[in-house]
Amino acid sequence: MCRVLIFGGTTEGREIAEYCGEKGISAAVSVATEYGAELLPESSCIKKLVGRLDDNGIRELILRLKCRAVIDATHPYAEEVTKNIRTACGMLGMTCYRLIRTPEKLSGCIAAASMNELVEILNSSDKTVLSTLGSKELPRLAEVRGFDKRIWIRALPMEEVRKNCVELGFSEDRLILEKGPFSVEQNIAHIRKSGAELLVTKESGAVGGFPEKLEAAKICGIEVAVLARPAEKGFTADKIKEILDEMR
């Protein structure tokens, strides 16, 4: 039994888990991978759960843990996961708090409302691209004309990511597998290493290093194409902490 079930895998999810540990709030934190679990704080109050779940799996987990509330602190672009969490909570009448990031200003950027639109934008030019979208969007990037010669991939340093890139046809010489967050200087180094003329990123907010990417691109004199964040309502990390305090 725990007071709260947190679906994490993000900086905010770890922040909320750490807060629970500091305040002695019993919490279970569900993440998709072992790597995500390794980043979570070690605390007697925190139970780590690893594995991807559909809405039925989430519902069963909530029932098993007998938690009082659910916090969806998954990635802003993990729309399917958020949908599954909402479905499970709705079926059980469970309170669910969605943790959201503060929107960023996209002035001066090429904005894409979807991956379909982003692929069209990339296909409209022959520019060398540095993608910081992460590994989830690799199959869609492989649809881009000349992707194997034009696109550099920056993603987490995991063997499964490297293997997936190679299997999809990306050049292993064009992989930058490193763990962020990255400073402006590191972003500049990656842009220059790739010879990128266009930086592709998600609207990941300050915790996702978005400002540093924009500044690096500006210094290097290259364009930025941004996959805009899906519009949604929710609570900031600070507000979630207030809610947790009220639950104690």
C-alpha positions, 0 to 999 in steps of 0.5 A: 500500500502507498499514498501515491503512484507516480508515473515518471521517467522524467526530471520532474518525476524524479523531483517528485519522487525525491520530495516524497522521500524527503517528506516521508511520503510512501510512493511507488514510482513506475518507469519504463526502463531499468535505466530510468529506475537507476536515476530514481532516489534511494529511499525507504519510502520509494518503491521502484517499478519497471516495465511498460503498462497498458491501461489494464496493467495500470488499473491492476497496479493501482488496485494492487498498491491501493494508492490514494492518488496517481501523478502522471509525470511522464514525458510531455510527448508520451501521449499514449502513456498519458491516455492509458493512465487517464483511462485506468484512473477514470475506470477506477474513479481514481484522482489523477494529477498531470504534471506539466512543464511551462510552455516555451516561446518558439519565436525564431523557430520552425514549428511543427505541430506533429511528426508528419509535419516535421518529416515534411519540413525535413523533406523540403530541404537537403540540409544536414540535420542534428536530431535531439528528438530521442530514440522514440522518433527514429522510425519516423526520421527514417522516412526522411529522404536521404536520412542515412546521409543527412541525419545525425542522431543524439540519444541516450548511450544505450546499446539497444538505442545504437542497435535500433539506429543501425537496424533502421539504416542510420549511419553509426558514424552519425550517432552521438550517444551521450547522456544529458543534460547538455550545456550550451558549449556541449550543444555547440560541440555536437552541432560542429561535430555533425556539421548540422545546418538544422537542429531538430528538437522537442519543446522540452522546457528548461529541464530538457535543456531547450534554452541551451539548444536554442542558444547553441544554434544561435551561436552556430548560426543554424536554424531550429525546427521544433516539434511543438508540445501537445496542448494539455492542462495540469499542475506544475511541480511546485503545485504537485508538492503542495498537493502531496503536503495536503495528503500527509 
